[in-house]
Amino acid sequence: MKGTHAEVPHSERLLVVVGPSGAGKDTVMTAWRQRATELGKRLHIAQRAITRPAHAGGEAHEALSHEHWQAECDGGAFAMHWRANGLAYGVRMRELQALAAGTVLLNGSRAALPAIRASAPRCRVVQITASAAVLAQRLQARGREDPKAIEHRLARTALVPADFTLANDGSVVESVAALMRWWDAPMS
């Protein structure tokens, strides 16, 4: 994460969501935000700038060419950035400004966690995972990767140390309820 900026203010309010492809991170994050809003809580999902076409499926993101992303990165436009799975990811400073008023969810990367923690040392990590069978089914249904790429992604499902790990094999409602219980619990 060359070029990472100074420490992110209020980083204790940053929840970095990680997990293997197909775990349902985007679906769970969106439902979590919706439930939090219903309960009158502020929960912002940081939009990422990604070198992926805008209509490639999955999360709403800012689509950038590799050249544009690199120019933005070199110009210091990102509060944090990383590369994973052949793509480049960046989080603009404005996406983290919501930390001043509430909690921000960031769809991060397991490999980038050390660098993310360097910028946001008090962030908390939420790991979302699912069984290998569920991951394979979701990746196939998503239709973004060929069978060899899916096999490669399934081989990279190692868990990382996290503040909370969610097995997202059940319903989204169950997953969000578990996340809300964890989020509402006092930090130790």
C-alpha positions as CSV (number, residue, x, y, z in Angstrom):
1,M,0.0,0.0,0.0
2,K,2.7,2.4,-1.0
3,G,1.6,6.0,-0.6
4,T,-0.8,5.3,2.3
5,H,-1.7,8.5,4.1
6,A,-1.6,9.4,7.8
7,E,-3.7,7.6,10.3
8,V,-7.4,7.6,9.6
9,P,-9.2,9.6,12.4
10,H,-11.9,7.7,14.3
11,S,-10.5,4.4,13.0
12,E,-12.3,2.6,15.9
13,R,-15.5,3.2,13.9
14,L,-14.1,1.5,10.8
15,L,-15.3,-2.1,10.3
16,V,-13.3,-3.8,7.7
17,V,-15.2,-6.7,6.1
18,V,-13.1,-9.5,4.6
19,G,-13.7,-13.0,3.4
20,P,-13.4,-15.2,0.4
21,S,-15.1,-14.5,-2.9
22,G,-18.7,-15.8,-2.8
23,A,-19.1,-15.4,1.0
24,G,-21.8,-12.8,0.4
25,K,-20.0,-9.8,1.8
26,D,-21.8,-7.3,-0.4
27,T,-25.2,-8.8,0.2
28,V,-24.7,-8.9,4.0
29,M,-23.2,-5.4,4.1
30,T,-26.2,-3.9,2.3
31,A,-28.7,-5.7,4.4
32,W,-26.7,-4.7,7.6
33,R,-26.8,-1.1,6.6
34,Q,-30.6,-1.3,5.8
35,R,-31.3,-2.9,9.3
36,A,-29.1,-0.3,11.0
37,T,-31.0,2.5,9.3
38,E,-34.3,1.0,10.4
39,L,-33.0,1.2,13.9
40,G,-31.8,4.8,13.6
41,K,-28.1,4.0,13.5
42,R,-25.6,5.5,11.1
43,L,-23.8,2.9,9.0
44,H,-22.0,4.0,5.7
45,I,-20.6,1.6,3.2
46,A,-17.4,3.0,1.7
47,Q,-17.5,2.9,-2.1
48,R,-14.3,1.6,-3.6
49,A,-12.6,2.7,-6.8
50,I,-11.8,-0.6,-8.7
51,T,-10.2,-1.5,-12.0
52,R,-13.3,-3.5,-12.9
53,P,-16.1,-2.5,-15.4
54,A,-19.1,-0.7,-13.7
55,H,-21.6,-3.4,-14.7
56,A,-19.5,-6.5,-13.8
57,G,-21.8,-7.5,-11.0
58,G,-21.5,-7.3,-7.3
59,E,-21.1,-4.0,-5.4
60,A,-21.7,-0.5,-6.7
61,H,-18.2,0.8,-7.3
62,E,-16.3,3.6,-9.1
63,A,-15.0,1.9,-12.2
64,L,-11.5,3.1,-13.3
65,S,-9.1,1.9,-16.0
66,H,-5.8,0.6,-14.7
67,E,-4.1,3.8,-16.0
68,H,-6.6,6.1,-14.4
69,W,-6.5,4.2,-11.1
70,Q,-2.6,4.4,-11.1
71,A,-2.7,8.1,-11.8
72,E,-5.2,8.7,-8.9
73,C,-3.1,6.5,-6.6
74,D,0.2,8.3,-7.6
75,G,-1.6,11.6,-7.0
76,G,-2.6,10.7,-3.4
77,A,-6.3,10.4,-4.1
78,F,-6.8,7.3,-1.9
79,A,-6.8,7.0,1.8
80,M,-5.9,3.4,1.3
81,H,-5.3,1.1,-1.6
82,W,-4.3,-2.4,-2.5
83,R,-4.2,-5.0,-5.3
84,A,-5.9,-8.4,-5.2
85,N,-7.1,-11.0,-7.8
86,G,-5.7,-9.0,-10.7
87,L,-7.6,-5.8,-9.8
88,A,-6.6,-2.6,-8.1
89,Y,-8.7,-1.1,-5.3
90,G,-8.7,2.3,-3.7
91,V,-10.8,4.0,-1.0
92,R,-11.1,7.8,-1.5
93,M,-10.6,10.1,1.5
94,R,-14.2,11.3,1.2
95,E,-15.5,7.8,1.8
96,L,-13.9,7.8,5.3
97,Q,-15.1,11.2,6.3
98,A,-18.3,9.5,7.5
99,L,-16.3,8.1,10.4
100,A,-16.7,11.5,12.1
101,A,-20.4,10.9,12.5
102,G,-20.8,7.1,12.6
103,T,-19.6,3.7,11.6
104,V,-18.2,2.9,8.1
105,L,-18.1,-0.5,6.5
106,L,-15.3,-1.2,4.2
107,N,-15.2,-4.2,1.9
108,G,-11.5,-4.9,2.4
109,S,-9.0,-7.6,1.5
110,R,-7.5,-10.3,3.7
111,A,-4.1,-9.8,2.1
112,A,-4.3,-6.0,2.6
113,L,-5.2,-6.1,6.3
114,P,-1.7,-5.3,7.6
115,A,-1.6,-2.2,5.3
116,I,-5.2,-1.2,6.2
117,R,-4.4,-1.5,9.9
118,A,-1.3,0.7,9.3
119,S,-3.7,3.5,8.3
120,A,-6.5,2.6,10.6
121,P,-4.9,0.9,13.6
122,R,-8.1,0.8,15.7
123,C,-10.3,-0.6,13.0
124,R,-12.2,-3.8,13.7
125,V,-12.3,-6.8,11.3
126,V,-15.4,-8.7,10.4
127,Q,-14.7,-11.9,8.6
128,I,-17.6,-13.3,6.5
129,T,-17.2,-16.8,5.3
130,A,-19.3,-19.8,4.1
131,S,-18.8,-23.5,3.5
132,A,-16.8,-24.5,0.4
133,A,-20.0,-25.9,-1.3
134,V,-21.8,-22.6,-0.7
135,L,-18.9,-20.6,-2.0
136,A,-18.6,-22.7,-5.1
137,Q,-22.3,-22.4,-5.8
138,R,-22.3,-18.6,-5.4
139,L,-19.3,-18.1,-7.5
140,Q,-20.8,-20.2,-10.3
141,A,-24.1,-18.3,-10.1
142,R,-22.3,-14.9,-10.2
143,G,-20.9,-15.8,-13.6
144,R,-17.8,-13.5,-13.5
145,E,-15.2,-16.3,-13.5
146,D,-14.5,-19.4,-15.5
147,P,-14.3,-22.8,-13.7
148,K,-10.4,-22.5,-13.3
149,A,-10.7,-19.0,-11.8
150,I,-13.4,-20.3,-9.4
151,E,-11.1,-23.2,-8.4
152,H,-8.3,-20.7,-7.8
153,R,-10.6,-18.5,-5.6
154,L,-11.8,-21.5,-3.6
155,A,-8.1,-22.4,-2.9
156,R,-7.7,-19.0,-1.2
157,T,-10.3,-19.3,1.5
158,A,-7.9,-19.2,4.5
159,L,-9.3,-17.4,7.6
160,V,-7.5,-14.5,9.2
161,P,-7.5,-13.1,12.7
162,A,-10.8,-11.1,13.1
163,D,-12.8,-9.4,15.8
164,F,-15.9,-11.3,14.6
165,T,-16.3,-14.2,12.2
166,L,-19.7,-14.9,10.6
167,A,-20.5,-18.2,8.9
168,N,-22.9,-16.9,6.2
169,D,-24.4,-20.2,5.2
170,G,-27.9,-19.4,6.4
171,S,-30.3,-16.6,5.5
172,V,-29.2,-13.0,5.2
173,V,-31.7,-12.1,8.0
174,E,-29.9,-14.6,10.4
175,S,-26.5,-13.2,9.3
176,V,-27.5,-9.6,9.9
177,A,-29.0,-10.5,13.3
178,A,-25.7,-12.0,14.4
179,L,-23.8,-9.0,13.2
180,M,-26.2,-6.6,15.0
181,R,-25.7,-8.6,18.3
182,W,-21.9,-8.3,17.9
183,W,-22.0,-4.7,16.9
184,D,-24.3,-3.7,19.8
185,A,-22.2,-5.6,22.4
186,P,-19.8,-3.5,24.4
187,M,-16.2,-3.7,23.1
188,S,-13.9,-5.5,25.5
